[in-house]
Amino acid sequence: MNELGRVFKTFMGYLKRPDLYPELGRKILKNIINRNNAFKGKEKTNSWAESKAISQKEAVAQLFGTNIDSFRKEYHQVLSIAEQNEKECPIKMGGPGALELIYYACEFSQAKSVIETGVAYGWSSLASLLSLEKRGGTLYSSDMPYLGQNGDQYVGYVVPEGLKQSWKLFRFADKESLPKIFNENQVFDVIHYDSDKSYDGRMWAYSELHKHLRSGGVFISDDIGDNSAYQDFCEKNNIESIVVEFEGKYVGVFIK
């Protein structure tokens, strides 16, 4: 499908979903008025992140006092099946992120309630759920429907059926999903952000999510080099963050 066809299909998808009209309005405004805000402060933050960046292994050891090597061994079969499922999936979505960072954040905090934004194949969901199942916890996920392609049925494709009873998936934009999630649960042990990449979208979500993170809980944000939202949020709130370099991108993480 060419780009024009995808845009048309996405627009028609919005029109069929009145519950998504608020997000459609926000996207139109963003593309007309705030188009340049998406990459605001990108150069500044990439320089900042590069100066601070450490490996995922170093970050987990420093923050959580744990070696990550056992994760791949313990869950070798689960991860192998997940990788095969991704290969067989007819829709292309985002690949695995810093799975060990997410998993050991849950282990460190003895998480029972985790919230994530952005699901795609469900790699980050899988990492959280593998830890949460030990304690009977719940993962709350916000994920915008894939309106430009027939991908909705493949969201969370790598998550085994046996883990899905601990998972609540909200298929709206964050500004609609998060209030619904907070109505069900107020306090979270781990937050993983990987959705709206715009500066304004991040600043709004970071603030809302941080309010609901318990003291001693872990906050993780992917792709912080896209703009300066994460750096600005940390500086505004006097947060000392660790930066993880992972596959050429930067991930921010701190303990509240």
Accessible surface in RSA format (square Angstrom, percent):
REM  Atomic radii and reference values for relative SASA: ProtOr
REM  Chains: A
REM  Algorithm: Lee & Richards
REM  Probe-radius: 1.40
REM  Slices: 20
REM RES _ NUM      All-atoms   Total-Side   Main-Chain    Non-polar    All polar
REM                ABS   REL    ABS   REL    ABS   REL    ABS   REL    ABS   REL
RES MET A   1   136.74  70.8  55.43  36.7  81.31 193.6  70.98  60.3  65.77  87.1
RES ASN A   2   107.59  74.2  90.58  87.5  17.01  41.0  43.35 104.3  64.24  62.1
RES GLU A   3   123.30  70.8 115.02  87.0   8.29  19.7  63.28 122.4  60.03  49.0
RES LEU A   4   141.97  79.1 137.09  98.1   4.88  12.3 139.27  97.8   2.70   7.3
RES GLY A   5    26.70  32.9   0.00   N/A  26.70  32.9  23.28  63.9   3.42   7.7
RES ARG A   6    88.32  37.1  88.32  45.0   0.00   0.0  30.84  42.1  57.49  34.8
RES VAL A   7    83.75  55.1  80.94  73.3   2.81   6.8  83.11  72.2   0.64   1.7
RES PHE A   8   128.41  64.2 124.68  77.2   3.73   9.7 128.27  77.8   0.14   0.4
RES LYS A   9    62.39  30.4  59.33  36.4   3.07   7.3  49.68  44.7  12.72  13.5
RES THR A  10    38.79  27.6  38.79  39.3   0.00   0.0  32.54  43.7   6.26   9.5
RES PHE A  11    88.27  44.2  86.20  53.4   2.07   5.4  88.00  53.4   0.27   0.8
RES MET A  12    66.97  34.7  66.97  44.3   0.00   0.0  59.15  50.3   7.82  10.4
RES GLY A  13    13.30  16.4   0.00   N/A  13.30  16.4  12.57  34.5   0.73   1.6
RES TYR A  14     6.61   3.1   6.61   3.8   0.00   0.0   3.94   3.0   2.67   3.3
RES LEU A  15    74.59  41.5  62.75  44.9  11.84  29.8  62.89  44.2  11.70  31.5
RES LYS A  16   157.81  77.0 130.48  80.1  27.33  65.1  83.25  74.9  74.56  79.4
RES ARG A  17    71.76  30.1  71.73  36.6   0.02   0.1  36.44  49.8  35.31  21.4
RES PRO A  18    89.48  65.2  80.34  73.2   9.14  33.2  80.73  66.7   8.75  54.4
RES ASP A  19    59.67  41.8  41.66  41.5  18.01  42.6  43.78 103.0  15.90  15.9
RES LEU A  20     0.08   0.0   0.03   0.0   0.05   0.1   0.08   0.1   0.00   0.0
RES TYR A  21    98.88  46.2  92.74  52.8   6.14  16.0  72.96  54.8  25.92  32.0
RES PRO A  22    64.32  46.9  49.21  44.9  15.12  54.9  61.72  51.0   2.61  16.2
RES GLU A  23    21.24  12.2  21.24  16.1   0.00   0.0   0.00   0.0  21.24  17.3
RES LEU A  24    25.04  13.9  25.04  17.9   0.00   0.0  25.04  17.6   0.00   0.0
RES GLY A  25    31.07  38.3   0.00   N/A  31.07  38.3  30.10  82.6   0.97   2.2
RES ARG A  26    66.62  28.0  61.19  31.2   5.44  12.9  46.03  62.9  20.59  12.5
RES LYS A  27    68.54  33.4  68.39  42.0   0.14   0.3  34.17  30.8  34.37  36.6
RES ILE A  28    79.62  45.3  76.28  56.8   3.34   8.1  79.57  57.3   0.05   0.1
RES LEU A  29    99.18  55.2  99.18  71.0   0.00   0.0  99.18  69.7   0.00   0.0
RES LYS A  30    57.35  28.0  56.93  34.9   0.42   1.0  39.19  35.3  18.16  19.3
RES ASN A  31    78.02  53.8  68.71  66.4   9.30  22.4  15.09  36.3  62.92  60.8
RES ILE A  32   127.71  72.7  98.05  73.0  29.66  71.5 102.62  73.9  25.09  68.1
RES ILE A  33   118.72  67.6  89.02  66.3  29.70  71.6  92.97  66.9  25.75  69.9
RES ASN A  34    56.86  39.2  52.45  50.7   4.41  10.6   5.39  13.0  51.47  49.7
RES ARG A  35   158.51  66.6 148.98  75.9   9.53  22.7  53.91  73.7 104.60  63.4
RES ASN A  36   137.61  94.9 121.28 117.2  16.33  39.3  36.82  88.6 100.79  97.4
RES ASN A  37    43.32  29.9  42.34  40.9   0.97   2.3   3.83   9.2  39.48  38.2
RES ALA A  38    28.33  26.1  26.51  40.9   1.83   4.2  26.60  37.5   1.74   4.6
RES PHE A  39   131.65  65.9 123.57  76.5   8.08  21.0 124.16  75.3   7.49  21.4
RES LYS A  40    99.50  48.5  90.97  55.8   8.53  20.3  59.78  53.8  39.72  42.3
RES GLY A  41    29.11  35.9   0.00   N/A  29.11  35.9  18.51  50.8  10.60  23.7
RES LYS A  42    90.05  43.9  88.17  54.1   1.88   4.5  62.52  56.3  27.53  29.3
RES GLU A  43   152.84  87.7 143.74 108.7   9.10  21.7  61.64 119.2  91.20  74.5
RES LYS A  44   100.75  49.2  88.02  54.0  12.73  30.3  72.52  65.3  28.23  30.1
RES THR A  45     0.00   0.0   0.00   0.0   0.00   0.0   0.00   0.0   0.00   0.0
RES ASN A  46    44.01  30.3  43.03  41.6   0.98   2.4  23.76  57.2  20.24  19.6
RES SER A  47    72.00  60.8  63.55  84.8   8.45  19.5  29.12  62.0  42.88  60.1
RES TRP A  48    48.16  19.3  41.26  20.0   6.90  16.2  34.72  18.5  13.45  21.8
RES ALA A  49     0.00   0.0   0.00   0.0   0.00   0.0   0.00   0.0   0.00   0.0
RES GLU A  50   124.83  71.7 109.68  83.0  15.15  36.1  29.77  57.6  95.06  77.6
RES SER A  51    93.98  79.4  49.68  66.3  44.30 102.0  50.56 107.7  43.42  60.8
RES LYS A  52    63.25  30.9  44.49  27.3  18.76  44.7  28.66  25.8  34.59  36.8
RES ALA A  53    29.19  26.8   4.15   6.4  25.05  57.0   4.30   6.1  24.89  65.9
RES ILE A  54    44.93  25.6  38.15  28.4   6.77  16.3  44.93  32.4   0.00   0.0
RES SER A  55    48.88  41.3  43.36  57.9   5.52  12.7  42.30  90.1   6.59   9.2
RES GLN A  56    18.06  10.1  15.47  11.3   2.59   6.2   5.85  12.4  12.21   9.3
RES LYS A  57    90.69  44.2  89.26  54.8   1.43   3.4  54.97  49.5  35.71  38.0
RES GLU A  58    96.20  55.2  89.79  67.9   6.41  15.3  39.34  76.1  56.86  46.4
RES ALA A  59     0.00   0.0   0.00   0.0   0.00   0.0   0.00   0.0   0.00   0.0
RES VAL A  60     0.00   0.0   0.00   0.0   0.00   0.0   0.00   0.0   0.00   0.0
RES ALA A  61    52.36  48.1  41.59  64.2  10.77  24.5  41.81  58.9  10.54  27.9
RES GLN A  62   125.32  70.1  90.74  66.3  34.58  82.3  40.09  85.3  85.23  64.6
RES LEU A  63    32.49  18.1  18.72  13.4  13.77  34.6  20.63  14.5  11.86  31.9
RES PHE A  64    18.47   9.2   0.73   0.5  17.74  46.2   3.15   1.9  15.32  43.8
RES GLY A  65    69.52  85.7   0.00   N/A  69.52  85.7  33.73  92.6  35.79  80.2
RES THR A  66    46.86  33.3  39.61  40.2   7.25  17.3  28.49  38.3  18.37  27.8
RES ASN A  67    83.70  57.7  70.73  68.4  12.97  31.2  35.54  85.5  48.17  46.6
RES ILE A  68    20.75  11.8  19.53  14.5   1.23   3.0  19.53  14.1   1.23   3.3
RES ASP A  69    68.21  47.8  58.90  58.6   9.31  22.0  26.22  61.7  41.99  41.9
RES SER A  70    59.37  50.2  56.37  75.2   3.00   6.9  42.57  90.6  16.80  23.5
RES PHE A  71     0.60   0.3   0.36   0.2   0.25   0.6   0.60   0.4   0.00   0.0
RES ARG A  72    99.93  42.0  96.51  49.2   3.42   8.2  55.24  75.5  44.70  27.1
RES LYS A  73   162.19  79.1 139.71  85.7  22.48  53.5  94.31  84.9  67.87  72.3
RES GLU A  74   108.17  62.1  72.92  55.2  35.25  83.9  40.44  78.2  67.73  55.3
RES TYR A  75    20.14   9.4  19.04  10.8   1.09   2.8  17.32  13.0   2.82   3.5
RES HIS A  76   122.35  66.9 120.86  84.0   1.48   3.8  77.19  79.6  45.15  52.5
RES GLN A  77   132.61  74.2 127.58  93.2   5.03  12.0  39.82  84.8  92.79  70.4
RES VAL A  78    42.89  28.2  39.89  36.1   3.00   7.2  41.49  36.1   1.40   3.8
RES LEU A  79     7.03   3.9   7.03   5.0   0.00   0.0   7.03   4.9   0.00   0.0
RES SER A  80    45.28  38.3  38.20  51.0   7.07  16.3  29.47  62.8  15.80  22.1
RES ILE A  81    95.10  54.1  92.42  68.9   2.67   6.4  95.09  68.5   0.01   0.0
RES ALA A  82     0.89   0.8   0.42   0.7   0.47   1.1   0.78   1.1   0.11   0.3
RES GLU A  83    79.80  45.8  77.83  58.9   1.96   4.7  21.43  41.5  58.36  47.7
RES GLN A  84    86.57  48.4  85.58  62.5   0.99   2.4  34.34  73.1  52.23  39.6
RES ASN A  85    41.99  29.0  41.95  40.5   0.04   0.1   1.77   4.3  40.22  38.9
RES GLU A  86    33.56  19.3  29.36  22.2   4.20  10.0   7.62  14.7  25.93  21.2
RES LYS A  87   163.05  79.5 126.97  77.9  36.08  85.9  82.71  74.4  80.34  85.6
RES GLU A  88   108.32  62.2  82.13  62.1  26.19  62.4  36.45  70.5  71.87  58.7
RES CYS A  89    14.41  10.9   0.00   0.0  14.41  33.9   0.00   0.0  14.41  15.5
RES PRO A  90    92.80  67.6  52.83  48.2  39.96 145.3  65.53  54.1  27.26 169.4
RES ILE A  91    27.17  15.5  25.27  18.8   1.90   4.6  27.03  19.5   0.14   0.4
RES LYS A  92   161.13  78.6 143.84  88.3  17.30  41.2 107.71  96.9  53.42  56.9
RES MET A  93    14.04   7.3   0.50   0.3  13.54  32.2  11.13   9.5   2.91   3.9
RES GLY A  94    45.50  56.1   0.00   N/A  45.50  56.1  36.56 100.3   8.94  20.0
RES GLY A  95    44.92  55.4   0.00   N/A  44.92  55.4  13.90  38.1  31.02  69.5
RES PRO A  96    54.78  39.9  45.22  41.2   9.56  34.8  45.22  37.3   9.56  59.4
RES GLY A  97    21.83  26.9   0.00   N/A  21.83  26.9  17.93  49.2   3.90   8.7
RES ALA A  98     3.62   3.3   1.75   2.7   1.88   4.3   1.75   2.5   1.88   5.0
RES LEU A  99     1.51   0.8   1.44   1.0   0.07   0.2   1.44   1.0   0.07   0.2
RES GLU A 100    10.39   6.0  10.39   7.9   0.00   0.0   0.00   0.0  10.39   8.5
RES LEU A 101     0.14   0.1   0.14   0.1   0.00   0.0   0.14   0.1   0.00   0.0
RES ILE A 102     3.32   1.9   3.32   2.5   0.00   0.0   3.32   2.4   0.00   0.0
RES TYR A 103     4.82   2.3   4.82   2.7   0.00   0.0   2.55   1.9   2.27   2.8
RES TYR A 104    15.25   7.1  14.77   8.4   0.48   1.2  12.24   9.2   3.01   3.7
RES ALA A 105     0.00   0.0   0.00   0.0   0.00   0.0   0.00   0.0   0.00   0.0
RES CYS A 106     0.00   0.0   0.00   0.0   0.00   0.0   0.00   0.0   0.00   0.0
RES GLU A 107    38.20  21.9  33.22  25.1   4.98  11.9  12.93  25.0  25.27  20.6
RES PHE A 108    87.98  44.0  57.93  35.9  30.05  78.2  68.77  41.7  19.21  55.0
RES SER A 109     7.34   6.2   0.00   0.0   7.34  16.9   3.17   6.7   4.17   5.8
RES GLN A 110   107.90  60.3 100.06  73.1   7.84  18.7  51.12 108.8  56.78  43.1
RES ALA A 111     0.00   0.0   0.00   0.0   0.00   0.0   0.00   0.0   0.00   0.0
RES LYS A 112   125.94  61.4 122.71  75.3   3.23   7.7  65.39  58.9  60.54  64.5
RES SER A 113    19.22  16.2  19.22  25.7   0.00   0.0   2.36   5.0  16.86  23.6
RES VAL A 114     0.08   0.1   0.08   0.1   0.00   0.0   0.08   0.1   0.00   0.0
RES ILE A 115     0.10   0.1   0.10   0.1   0.00   0.0   0.10   0.1   0.00   0.0
RES GLU A 116     1.09   0.6   0.74   0.6   0.35   0.8   0.65   1.3   0.44   0.4
RES THR A 117     0.54   0.4   0.54   0.5   0.00   0.0   0.54   0.7   0.00   0.0
RES GLY A 118    12.08  14.9   0.00   N/A  12.08  14.9  10.37  28.5   1.71   3.8
RES VAL A 119     9.37   6.2   0.00   0.0   9.37  22.6   0.79   0.7   8.59  23.3
RES ALA A 120    19.12  17.6  18.79  29.0   0.33   0.8  18.79  26.5   0.33   0.9
RES TYR A 121     4.40   2.1   4.21   2.4   0.19   0.5   0.14   0.1   4.26   5.3
RES GLY A 122     0.17   0.2   0.00   N/A   0.17   0.2   0.00   0.0   0.17   0.4
RES TRP A 123     8.83   3.5   7.43   3.6   1.40   3.3   7.43   4.0   1.40   2.3
RES SER A 124    14.47  12.2  12.40  16.6   2.07   4.8   7.93  16.9   6.54   9.2
RES SER A 125     0.00   0.0   0.00   0.0   0.00   0.0   0.00   0.0   0.00   0.0
RES LEU A 126     0.69   0.4   0.69   0.5   0.00   0.0   0.69   0.5   0.00   0.0
RES ALA A 127     0.83   0.8   0.01   0.0   0.82   1.9   0.72   1.0   0.11   0.3
RES SER A 128     0.98   0.8   0.98   1.3   0.00   0.0   0.00   0.0   0.98   1.4
RES LEU A 129     0.32   0.2   0.16   0.1   0.16   0.4   0.16   0.1   0.16   0.4
RES LEU A 130     4.85   2.7   4.79   3.4   0.06   0.2   4.79   3.4   0.06   0.2
RES SER A 131     0.00   0.0   0.00   0.0   0.00   0.0   0.00   0.0   0.00   0.0
RES LEU A 132     0.00   0.0   0.00   0.0   0.00   0.0   0.00   0.0   0.00   0.0
RES GLU A 133    91.89  52.8  68.33  51.7  23.56  56.1  17.59  34.0  74.30  60.7
RES LYS A 134   105.50  51.5  64.41  39.5  41.10  97.9  58.56  52.7  46.95  50.0
RES ARG A 135    48.42  20.3  24.12  12.3  24.30  57.9  30.30  41.4  18.12  11.0
RES GLY A 136    66.62  82.2   0.00   N/A  66.62  82.2  34.05  93.4  32.57  72.9
RES GLY A 137     4.57   5.6   0.00   N/A   4.57   5.6   2.23   6.1   2.34   5.2
RES THR A 138    33.13  23.6  33.13  33.6   0.00   0.0   4.63   6.2  28.49  43.1
RES LEU A 139     0.00   0.0   0.00   0.0   0.00   0.0   0.00   0.0   0.00   0.0
RES TYR A 140    16.74   7.8  16.74   9.5   0.00   0.0   0.00   0.0  16.74  20.6
RES SER A 141     0.00   0.0   0.00   0.0   0.00   0.0   0.00   0.0   0.00   0.0
RES SER A 142     0.45   0.4   0.23   0.3   0.21   0.5   0.00   0.0   0.45   0.6
RES ASP A 143     8.47   5.9   6.68   6.6   1.79   4.2   1.79   4.2   6.68   6.7
RES MET A 144    49.04  25.4  39.30  26.0   9.75  23.2  39.30  33.4   9.75  12.9
RES PRO A 145     7.20   5.2   0.75   0.7   6.45  23.4   0.75   0.6   6.45  40.1
RES TYR A 146    52.42  24.5  42.24  24.0  10.18  26.5  36.33  27.3  16.09  19.8
RES LEU A 147    25.62  14.3  14.58  10.4  11.04  27.8  17.63  12.4   8.00  21.5
RES GLY A 148    10.71  13.2   0.00   N/A  10.71  13.2   5.71  15.7   5.00  11.2
RES GLN A 149    47.62  26.6  42.02  30.7   5.60  13.3  11.75  25.0  35.87  27.2
RES ASN A 150    98.58  68.0  89.47  86.5   9.10  21.9  27.57  66.3  71.01  68.6
RES GLY A 151     0.09   0.1   0.00   N/A   0.09   0.1   0.00   0.0   0.09   0.2
RES ASP A 152    59.52  41.7  50.39  50.2   9.13  21.6  25.90  61.0  33.62  33.5
RES GLN A 153   122.68  68.6  88.40  64.6  34.28  81.6  57.28 121.9  65.40  49.6
RES TYR A 154    41.77  19.5  41.77  23.8   0.01   0.0  13.68  10.3  28.10  34.6
RES VAL A 155    16.14  10.6   1.12   1.0  15.02  36.2   1.12   1.0  15.02  40.7
RES GLY A 156     0.16   0.2   0.00   N/A   0.16   0.2   0.12   0.3   0.03   0.1
RES TYR A 157    80.12  37.4  66.98  38.1  13.14  34.2  36.91  27.7  43.21  53.3
RES VAL A 158     2.18   1.4   0.00   0.0   2.18   5.3   0.17   0.1   2.01   5.5
RES VAL A 159     6.19   4.1   0.00   0.0   6.19  14.9   0.27   0.2   5.92  16.1
RES PRO A 160    50.61  36.9  38.75  35.3  11.86  43.1  50.61  41.8   0.00   0.0
RES GLU A 161   133.39  76.6 119.69  90.6  13.69  32.6  67.60 130.8  65.78  53.7
RES GLY A 162    51.82  63.9   0.00   N/A  51.82  63.9  40.87 112.2  10.95  24.5
RES LEU A 163    12.35   6.9  12.33   8.8   0.01   0.0  12.35   8.7   0.00   0.0
RES LYS A 164    71.85  35.1  62.80  38.5   9.05  21.6  31.90  28.7  39.95  42.6
RES GLN A 165   147.63  82.6 103.29  75.5  44.35 105.6  67.52 143.7  80.11  60.8
RES SER A 166    18.41  15.6  13.56  18.1   4.84  11.2   5.27  11.2  13.13  18.4
RES TRP A 167    30.60  12.3  11.52   5.6  19.08  44.8  11.52   6.1  19.08  31.0
RES LYS A 168    93.61  45.7  89.34  54.8   4.27  10.2  56.92  51.2  36.69  39.1
RES LEU A 169    64.53  35.9  34.25  24.5  30.27  76.1  34.25  24.1  30.27  81.5
RES PHE A 170    25.90  13.0  23.71  14.7   2.19   5.7  25.90  15.7   0.00   0.0
RES ARG A 171    48.66  20.4  46.31  23.6   2.36   5.6  35.47  48.5  13.19   8.0
RES PHE A 172    43.97  22.0  43.75  27.1   0.22   0.6  43.75  26.5   0.22   0.6
RES ALA A 173     6.87   6.3   4.58   7.1   2.28   5.2   6.87   9.7   0.00   0.0
RES ASP A 174    15.75  11.0  11.15  11.1   4.61  10.9   7.95  18.7   7.81   7.8
RES LYS A 175    81.25  39.6  69.91  42.9  11.34  27.0  27.48  24.7  53.77  57.3
RES GLU A 176    36.93  21.2  31.88  24.1   5.05  12.0  23.32  45.1  13.60  11.1
RES SER A 177     0.00   0.0   0.00   0.0   0.00   0.0   0.00   0.0   0.00   0.0
RES LEU A 178     0.51   0.3   0.51   0.4   0.00   0.0   0.51   0.4   0.00   0.0
RES PRO A 179    62.81  45.8  58.11  53.0   4.70  17.1  61.95  51.1   0.87   5.4
RES LYS A 180    88.20  43.0  84.46  51.8   3.75   8.9  33.67  30.3  54.53  58.1
RES ILE A 181     0.00   0.0   0.00   0.0   0.00   0.0   0.00   0.0   0.00   0.0
RES PHE A 182    16.48   8.2  16.31  10.1   0.17   0.4  16.31   9.9   0.17   0.5
RES ASN A 183   130.96  90.3  95.13  91.9  35.82  86.3  23.88  57.5 107.08 103.5
RES GLU A 184    92.44  53.1  56.97  43.1  35.46  84.4  31.33  60.6  61.11  49.9
RES ASN A 185    33.10  22.8  28.42  27.5   4.68  11.3   4.59  11.0  28.51  27.6
RES GLN A 186   104.60  58.5  98.94  72.3   5.65  13.5  51.19 109.0  53.41  40.5
RES VAL A 187    86.57  57.0  77.94  70.6   8.63  20.8  77.94  67.7   8.63  23.4
RES PHE A 188     0.31   0.2   0.02   0.0   0.29   0.7   0.31   0.2   0.00   0.0
RES ASP A 189    19.66  13.8  19.66  19.6   0.00   0.0   0.19   0.4  19.47  19.4
RES VAL A 190     0.00   0.0   0.00   0.0   0.00   0.0   0.00   0.0   0.00   0.0
RES ILE A 191     0.61   0.3   0.61   0.5   0.00   0.0   0.61   0.4   0.00   0.0
RES HIS A 192     2.53   1.4   2.44   1.7   0.09   0.2   2.02   2.1   0.51   0.6
RES TYR A 193     0.61   0.3   0.61   0.3   0.00   0.0   0.54   0.4   0.07   0.1
RES ASP A 194    45.92  32.2  37.54  37.4   8.37  19.8   0.49   1.1  45.43  45.3
RES SER A 195    28.39  24.0  13.52  18.0  14.87  34.3  23.06  49.1   5.33   7.5
RES ASP A 196    52.45  36.7  38.87  38.7  13.58  32.1  27.18  64.0  25.27  25.2
RES LYS A 197    77.20  37.7  71.64  44.0   5.57  13.3  69.84  62.9   7.36   7.8
RES SER A 198     9.23   7.8   6.55   8.7   2.68   6.2   5.77  12.3   3.46   4.8
RES TYR A 199    21.28   9.9  21.28  12.1   0.00   0.0  10.00   7.5  11.27  13.9
RES ASP A 200    65.92  46.2  59.35  59.1   6.57  15.5  34.62  81.5  31.31  31.2
RES GLY A 201    11.03  13.6   0.00   N/A  11.03  13.6   8.76  24.0   2.27   5.1
RES ARG A 202     1.36   0.6   1.36   0.7   0.00   0.0   0.76   1.0   0.60   0.4
RES MET A 203    42.85  22.2  38.38  25.4   4.48  10.7  38.70  32.9   4.15   5.5
RES TRP A 204    73.83  29.6  65.24  31.6   8.59  20.2  54.63  29.1  19.20  31.1
RES ALA A 205     0.91   0.8   0.91   1.4   0.00   0.0   0.91   1.3   0.00   0.0
RES TYR A 206     0.00   0.0   0.00   0.0   0.00   0.0   0.00   0.0   0.00   0.0
RES SER A 207    44.95  38.0  41.90  55.9   3.05   7.0  20.03  42.6  24.92  34.9
RES GLU A 208    42.39  24.3  42.39  32.1   0.00   0.0   2.36   4.6  40.04  32.7
RES LEU A 209     0.49   0.3   0.49   0.3   0.00   0.0   0.49   0.3   0.00   0.0
RES HIS A 210    33.94  18.6  33.94  23.6   0.00   0.0  19.69  20.3  14.25  16.6
RES LYS A 211   136.66  66.7 103.38  63.4  33.28  79.2  74.84  67.4  61.82  65.9
RES HIS A 212    27.89  15.2  26.49  18.4   1.41   3.6  14.28  14.7  13.61  15.8
RES LEU A 213     3.61   2.0   0.00   0.0   3.61   9.1   0.30   0.2   3.32   8.9
RES ARG A 214    77.32  32.5  69.95  35.7   7.36  17.5  41.45  56.6  35.87  21.7
RES SER A 215    93.58  79.1  76.67 102.3  16.91  39.0  42.92  91.4  50.65  71.0
RES GLY A 216    24.42  30.1   0.00   N/A  24.42  30.1  21.74  59.7   2.68   6.0
RES GLY A 217     0.00   0.0   0.00   N/A   0.00   0.0   0.00   0.0   0.00   0.0
RES VAL A 218     0.00   0.0   0.00   0.0   0.00   0.0   0.00   0.0   0.00   0.0
RES PHE A 219     0.01   0.0   0.01   0.0   0.00   0.0   0.01   0.0   0.00   0.0
RES ILE A 220     0.66   0.4   0.66   0.5   0.00   0.0   0.66   0.5   0.00   0.0
RES SER A 221     0.00   0.0   0.00   0.0   0.00   0.0   0.00   0.0   0.00   0.0
RES ASP A 222    17.10  12.0  16.86  16.8   0.24   0.6   3.61   8.5  13.49  13.5
RES ASP A 223    22.59  15.8  19.78  19.7   2.81   6.7   4.91  11.5  17.69  17.6
RES ILE A 224     1.52   0.9   0.00   0.0   1.52   3.7   0.81   0.6   0.71   1.9
RES GLY A 225     8.40  10.4   0.00   N/A   8.40  10.4   7.66  21.0   0.74   1.7
RES ASP A 226    38.67  27.1  38.66  38.5   0.01   0.0   6.21  14.6  32.46  32.4
RES ASN A 227     0.84   0.6   0.61   0.6   0.23   0.6   0.00   0.0   0.84   0.8
RES SER A 228     1.78   1.5   1.78   2.4   0.00   0.0   0.00   0.0   1.78   2.5
RES ALA A 229     0.00   0.0   0.00   0.0   0.00   0.0   0.00   0.0   0.00   0.0
RES TYR A 230     0.79   0.4   0.41   0.2   0.38   1.0   0.41   0.3   0.38   0.5
RES GLN A 231    10.96   6.1  10.96   8.0   0.00   0.0   0.00   0.0  10.96   8.3
RES ASP A 232    27.79  19.5  23.78  23.7   4.01   9.5  14.52  34.2  13.27  13.2
RES PHE A 233     8.17   4.1   8.17   5.1   0.00   0.0   8.17   5.0   0.00   0.0
RES CYS A 234     2.13   1.6   2.09   2.3   0.04   0.1   2.09   5.3   0.04   0.0
RES GLU A 235   100.49  57.7  80.45  60.9  20.05  47.7  45.68  88.3  54.82  44.8
RES LYS A 236   159.79  78.0 126.51  77.6  33.28  79.2  84.98  76.5  74.81  79.7
RES ASN A 237    61.26  42.2  39.52  38.2  21.74  52.4  10.00  24.1  51.26  49.5
RES ASN A 238   142.34  98.2 107.53 103.9  34.81  83.8  35.45  85.3 106.89 103.3
RES ILE A 239    31.05  17.7  15.40  11.5  15.65  37.7  18.72  13.5  12.33  33.5
RES GLU A 240   144.44  82.9 123.52  93.4  20.93  49.8  67.39 130.3  77.06  62.9
RES SER A 241     3.82   3.2   0.12   0.2   3.70   8.5   0.19   0.4   3.62   5.1
RES ILE A 242    26.22  14.9  23.13  17.2   3.09   7.5  25.92  18.7   0.30   0.8
RES VAL A 243     0.60   0.4   0.00   0.0   0.60   1.4   0.00   0.0   0.60   1.6
RES VAL A 244     0.00   0.0   0.00   0.0   0.00   0.0   0.00   0.0   0.00   0.0
RES GLU A 245    90.85  52.2  79.66  60.3  11.19  26.6  14.27  27.6  76.58  62.5
RES PHE A 246    40.58  20.3  36.91  22.9   3.67   9.5  38.90  23.6   1.69   4.8
RES GLU A 247   143.47  82.4  99.76  75.5  43.71 104.1  53.85 104.2  89.62  73.2
RES GLY A 248    66.76  82.3   0.00   N/A  66.76  82.3  31.35  86.0  35.41  79.3
RES LYS A 249   123.50  60.2 119.87  73.5   3.63   8.6  75.46  67.9  48.04  51.2
RES TYR A 250    28.86  13.5  27.89  15.9   0.97   2.5  10.93   8.2  17.93  22.1
RES VAL A 251     8.03   5.3   8.03   7.3   0.00   0.0   8.03   7.0   0.00   0.0
RES GLY A 252     0.00   0.0   0.00   N/A   0.00   0.0   0.00   0.0   0.00   0.0
RES VAL A 253     0.00   0.0   0.00   0.0   0.00   0.0   0.00   0.0   0.00   0.0
RES PHE A 254     4.56   2.3   2.86   1.8   1.70   4.4   4.56   2.8   0.00   0.0
RES ILE A 255    61.93  35.2  36.89  27.5  25.04  60.4  36.89  26.6  25.04  68.0
RES LYS A 256    83.30  40.6  50.63  31.1  32.67  77.8  59.76  53.8  23.54  25.1
END  Absolute sums over single chains surface
CHAIN  1 A    12161.4       9784.7       2376.7       6788.6       5372.8
END  Absolute sums over all chains
TOTAL         12161.4       9784.7       2376.7       6788.6       5372.8
